[in-house]
Amino acid sequence: MLLSVLGTRSLLSARLSGAFSITSAAMADALANIPVVEIDSEGTFKYILLTVKVKDGDVHKDIVRGTKSAEYHNHIFEKVNPAMEALGMECKCLGGGKIEHNSQEKKLRVFGESTAFGKADHSVSAEKLKSAFSDYEITWSDDKK
């Protein structure tokens, strides 16, 4: 009888860990499907650099979000955070700044800082932007304007 109980427990454990692996894979896929960059198509606007990770997991990636509709950097975070939570993700703002987007000249300039979140690592933000705008000239600086 004792062997039967242990055997059932082992089977249950295997089933649970298998379910966890499937869930983890699905969450990793969901994370992979989150766009690295979402910014306005033209103009100068505030942006934030965030790290997004699977809740209670180690898998993560950095993303850039920017829009001229945000009066303050925290307005961007207040929009992004609930959307990420709905996908089972957690996000943390790493800092902010501004992006100047000139689509006619295919140029992006990253600069400035966020009063609420501090200055983002603009070199990281620029690398993320290059992944979405590979045919653009992308520059960054620690200049405030």
Disulfide bonds with the S-S distance in Angstrom:
none
